Amino acid sequence: MWRWSGPDRQRSNSSSRSTLVLLAMLTVLFGASASVSSGARSAIEREVLSSGGSTRIELSSVETGHSVRELNTDNLDEARGLEHVAKIVPDHISSIYTGNSDPDVPTFDLTTHSWWPAARPSIVRGEIPQPLEPGQLVLPSRGSGVDFNRYVGGKLPAAYTRATGERSGTPEQTTFEVVATYDPDWQLDGPDAAYAAPETAAMLAAAKAGMTPERYRSTTGATSAVVSVAEEQYVSAVVERLQRMGFSASPVADRVRNLPGVLGAAEPGYQVGILVVLAVAVLIGLSNARSSIHSRLFGEVIRTGLLTGVLGSAVGFGGALLLRGALEQLLGLKVSLTDMLPNPLWAVAVVLTPLIGLVLGALLGGRFAVRRDPHPPAAGRA
């Protein structure tokens, strides 16, 4: 039986503790990334499927890097003529706001969008007619600090801007019928969004541009549009055809595969993270090569790896749950606790990767140590 000297043992123990702390931290990050990515993907997938997203395509009039076809009347009519296209709803974006200085009238500023018939927000009050008629609005139950529930079934006085010059405009007073309010946590188009019939949305956008609705549709066109396809099996073919025609087109279902912003980096991050954790664990096992040849210490490696995996994954998953509220705000969707639970295979991977890495490193390191010096020198013997 051979031993290390006191200073060597102390340095080794200190180094081992530092590297194990690093491994535990990486495991925490790995677990948290897997949990956050799972929560985002589950919430978006549920939203997309509930709104018939598997048979829908998004068109955009803006795409970074190259020009695309405008979503004006002629171009949209051409797209409507494609085989398997059932309907196209253009989205014209504008705004409505407080109509006068009456102190009894609430102060608000809402972004208006065209109502997409397949959208299914959580309705708080009222009922959405099919179709939504011109002059009718669907509002958040609370937006811009105002409770809009009290206006359901009644009239909401508001103003919109009519351009009078290149950089000037004047407010025009009007009233809208509020038919329903939705849960403001549902933010398909961001916070404080008011939904109107496509005709009303186009009128508001045209007035802001200083045009008639007809001219606005035929020149400027919509900001985006939703294409409804007859059956899911035709979505890919229609997308390909639209792209060949010069449209910026993508399946709505791609929202599930392409998570937004930092969430998009989180998914490949945890997939790469498992390799990083494994590599670090193997290196730690190799660095303790002299100890790994003892069966007693080899058992300790197993216990350490398992403990690191269990504690690291528990802290990572727990930390991710604390981010659930921020994730809901970022996505504008409800994220349940069960959404935050990663795929069982990934959960097992988070727990076992440190163990597997340490064991592999210990085995490889032990063989290397024995091969290099099968008979330790007398100075190292007890």
Steps between C-alpha positions, in 0.01 A plus 500: 500500500647837398410849613551858402697730725302753710556809277426299185179365651387849608567646158319209337197532730480875439526451125239224505254716694544788253447282196199328656345841574553589134336173394204562732453853361505373144243236593277769652521708181441191287187408700366857504546539122320173431210602727460852359517375142241233578265755655523735202458224243201344677319834538559605139406157363174503698417850371584414141297179498201654680476774237524262204858604436591170338304604188607864491778701341631843595583758237712805582564817304839543669793261501855581598761460228292521184182648358174307493167552330270756656173375642280731293169414337639368171767282661262355760243427231770311310582300812130426556491340157746228598372144527412389856489860635167540682526853638742789559454754781724809469612678819488881488659657808407838647384636837208646692524715810308716745256709301459809718604671822187398692626378841233229497651348184795267570842578358628226271709436192445168321659348192240377252530180296278309263309223676611155395189275511698194609654678801373359827596719793368438849179706504432684826167657416265510203498293182678546169262491201602310188585700305598810695303790348643841403497734800528217753803450725651222710709656779722375781306481825756744634735711288677834538390488863129494402239234585318447168261236636247769584473596132404152377164525324525878490678782320858616549575860397841519337708693249723406211745710301427632152809635325480860379855525373825308472566524873178638638160367588185569693293274727160391377236402752299181467345224707549125487286215625694280742375144451748312719812524715781248517758405763785754463753221564414383147729722293514361148573853371655650811341686792204740472377363166149578379350280229263626232344366183749517208291779342520711818870431548568604139296820544700600810834429332394684183390808695835511678672491160270766359340272242168340423475133604488390136814689407679387815425135428611529138825690568642469850324176581500294818786454744439127513234247408383153602437242229262215581571178311232240435693212661824467695655273237503788249672758723856425383404513133314830540791653696743397230277646229456829688876530551560444130255783432716731713296499822656474845306191609546255788273245670348620827609163644860622466439704814539173688830416334639854500472635852535878527800699624709352781268198509623409155852484640392307809396190308826438309672621817379213714561253217863614486501524880471124544825456306672773704391344830613157381838633384564687826401196705738279299784749551433508875515121508827504305650763731440266795665211323720397794201469730279328251698178509381431855168319514397694814556832329343372179180442695534853629517624141167329428337654807641844415382482140150393597474764773622771261247398236205480739572824686603691187190398307271573797644850545490561123136393465405691816671815372320469168164489681582839654533635144152381400342844550766672292459233231125563487560874456754438226274264306166658587370149571409292802779264605391230745723324752475178300615689188828570679576131545743394226473185295556201734801386295662843535422505873674164541790630290542801729518275805728230358742698282728611790505141630580350160772758435669454837493122471641506148773741607583291806521179296715655228715683752547194716613289204738773390644535851556125538649467152739789557609391849376152595742486798502825700842597636597411852490865604127499438426186703354496851 
